[in-house]
Amino acid sequence: MTSSPIPYGRQQIDQHDIDAVVAVLGAEFLTQGPVVGQFEQALATYCDAQHAIAVNSATSALHIACLALGVGPGDIVWTSAITFVASANCAIYCGASVDFVDIDPVSYNMSVPQLREKLETARKAGKLPKVVIPVHMTGQSCDMQSIHQLGQEFGFKIIEDASHAVGARYQGKAVGCGRYSDITVFSFHPVKIITSGEGGMALTNDELLARSLRRLRSHGLTGNAPEMDPRPEDELWNYQQVELGFNYRITDIHAALGLSQMRHLDDFVRARNDLARRYDELLVNLPLSTPAQASDSYSSYHLYVVRLSLPQIRKTQKEVFRELHARGIMVNLHYIPVYLQPFYQRMGFARGQCPEAERYFKEALSIPLYPGLTREAQDRTIATLSEVLQG
C-alpha cells in the first residue's frame, strides 16, 4: 500500500471554523458586514496595534501599503532578494522601480550590513529608496530595530512583510505592533499560520495611513465628511470617490474563517515550534543545516528550511528534490531570488547581484511543517530524508 504524500504545509480546519462560515452564509451580510470589523479588531488587539485593515490578499495589502506611503513613478522600493514575488511586485504596481538587498547567511532575512552598504552607495548616487520592505522569512522577525535606525538615518519608510509571521514575537512584543515600522502586512493563505481561505491584513498605528488604506481597498470611496469635497446642502448621498482605489475588500465569509482561526493562533504557533525543535534534534547528524533562531525572536515557523551540504551529499539539490517527491515527501523551494525570475531578468537584473541569496537558492529546501503533522508523518519525513541524503 502506497503511503499518502506529505505536503510541505496545509491548513488546519475544525468544526467551529466550518460553523462560523455557515453562520455568515445564513446572515444578512456576505460582504462589508460586521464580521470583517470583528476580525480586524481581534488581530489589532492581539498585536497591540491601533488599526487593522482587512483585504482580500497580502498582495493587495502590500500594494495599498505602498500607495498609502506615497510610492509612485520615480520612486524606488527595496526588498529582500529571498521572498515571494509579491514583496517586489507591489512597487511595480505603483509605477515605481524596485531593487533587492542580499540576505543574512544565518537568518535568511534581509542583511542589515548589506542594507547599510547599499544605502550609503545609493545616497552618494542620489537614489535612496522611499520605502524598504523587510520580509520576516519563515516566520522569524528581521532585525527591525536596526532597520528602523537606518530608516531614521536615511529617510525611508518601512513596510514589514510579515506574511509568514502572524503569531511571531520580536523583543517580547507581537510582530504587527508597529514599534519599528509604518505598516505591517499579514497573509492568511491556507498554508500560512492561520487562514481565511484567501486574505490579508495591513496594521498601522497611524490614523491617516489607516484612513488611506481603507479608502484604497474600496475604490477610493469615503463617507467620512472631513475627507470629502464640499457638497450642496441638499445632497443626500453620503459617499464620494476622492482617489483611485481598488476592489480589494475581503468578504464576511473569509473574515469569519479568519476570526474563528484566531482562537487557535497561539496553539498553532506552539505546535509549529514543537515540531521544529524535534526536527532540530533528529536531523542533527544529517548533511544539512537546520534553521537558526535569534534570541530576541520567537518564530511562527511558517516554514522549516534546511540547507543541503551538497559536497557531502554528492547529489544536486534538484536530484534530492526529485527523489523526495518520488517517495511522497513534497518538499518545496522558498524562494528563487526574485531578480532571477524571467520578468525581472527582462528588466535588466543580473546574476551575482546578491551572492548569499544565490547560494541559498542552490541549497535550500522547505520540508513538511504544519500543526496537523503527526509524529508518524514527521518520522517518515526524517527517515526518507536520511535515506535520500545518505543513500
Buried (B, 14 or more C-beta within 10 A) or exposed (E): EEEEEBBBBBBBBEEEBEEBBEEBEEBEEEBEBEBBBBBBEBBBEBBBBBBBBBBBBBBBBBBBBBBBBEBEEEBBBBBBBBBBBBBBBBBBBBEBBBBBBBBBBEBBBBBBEBBBEBBEEBEEEEEBBBBBBBBBBBBBBBBBBBBBBBBEEBEBBBBBBBBBBBBBBBEEBBBBBBBBBBBBBBBBBBBBBBBBBBBBBBBBBBEEBBBBBBBBBBBBBBEBEEBBEEEEEEEEEEEBEBBEBBEBBBBBBBBBBBBBBBBBBEEBBBBBBEBBEBBBEBBEEBBBBBBEBBEEBBBBBBBBBBBBEBEEBEBEBEEBBEBBEEBBBBBBBBBBBBBBBEEBEEEEBEEEBBBBBBBBBEBBBBBBBBBEBEEEBBEBBBEBBBEBBEE
